[in-house]
Amino acid sequence: MILLMVDDEPIIIQTLARSISIESLNIEKILLAYSAEDAKRYFLNEPMIDLVMCDIEMPQTNGLALLSWIRAIIRKQVVSL
């Protein structure tokens, strides 16, 4: 499973990434995006992302708008945590 984590605050996203038990969740790779635009680039270049953890309050494009964009692009169910 590939996990994409999106948050505009680097310390938060890095701490969360380190605290996730990748073995128990069967996560092969964690991708970190520091903005909605970074996350969009990941989706365009890495279409096999399985799970998204996204901050809701981010500058420019908020997390809900990003998740709507992802859903429209890949037409898969996206889980917001």
C-alpha positions in Angstrom: 0.0 0.0 0.0 1.2 3.5 -0.8 0.2 6.3 1.7 0.2 10.0 0.7 0.3 12.4 3.7 -0.5 16.0 3.0 0.1 18.9 5.4 1.5 22.4 5.0 3.4 22.2 8.3 6.6 20.1 7.8 7.1 19.2 11.5 3.6 17.7 11.8 3.8 15.6 8.7 7.2 14.3 9.5 6.2 13.4 13.0 3.1 11.6 11.8 5.1 9.7 9.2 7.6 8.5 11.8 4.8 7.4 14.2 2.9 5.2 11.7 3.6 1.5 12.0 4.2 0.7 8.4 4.5 -3.0 8.9 1.3 -3.5 10.8 -0.6 -1.4 8.2 1.1 -3.1 5.2 2.4 0.3 4.0 5.2 -0.1 1.4 5.8 3.6 0.9 4.9 6.9 2.5 4.9 10.0 0.3 5.0 13.4 1.9 3.4 16.5 0.3 3.6 19.9 1.9 0.8 21.5 -0.2 -2.2 20.5 -2.2 -0.2 21.3 -5.4 2.5 18.9 -4.3 -0.1 16.2 -3.7 -1.6 16.8 -7.1 1.8 16.3 -8.7 2.1 13.0 -6.9 -1.2 11.8 -8.2 -0.3 12.7 -11.7 3.0 10.9 -11.5 2.3 8.1 -9.1 -1.2 6.8 -9.9 -1.1 3.8 -7.5 -1.6 5.8 -4.2 -4.0 3.8 -2.0 -4.6 6.0 1.0 -4.5 9.7 1.7 -4.1 11.5 5.1 -4.8 15.2 4.5 -4.8 18.3 6.6 -8.1 20.2 6.1 -6.9 23.7 6.7 -4.1 24.6 4.3 -3.4 27.8 2.4 -4.5 28.2 -1.2 -6.2 24.9 -1.7 -7.8 23.3 1.4 -7.8 19.6 2.1 -11.5 19.1 1.2 -11.0 20.7 -2.2 -7.9 18.5 -2.7 -9.8 15.3 -1.9 -12.6 16.3 -4.3 -9.9 16.8 -7.0 -8.4 13.4 -6.3 -11.7 11.7 -6.4 -12.5 13.3 -9.8 -9.1 12.4 -11.2 -8.9 8.7 -10.1 -12.5 7.9 -9.5 -11.7 5.7 -6.5 -12.8 6.0 -3.0 -10.5 8.3 -1.0 -10.4 8.0 2.7 -9.9 11.2 4.7 -8.4 10.7 8.2 
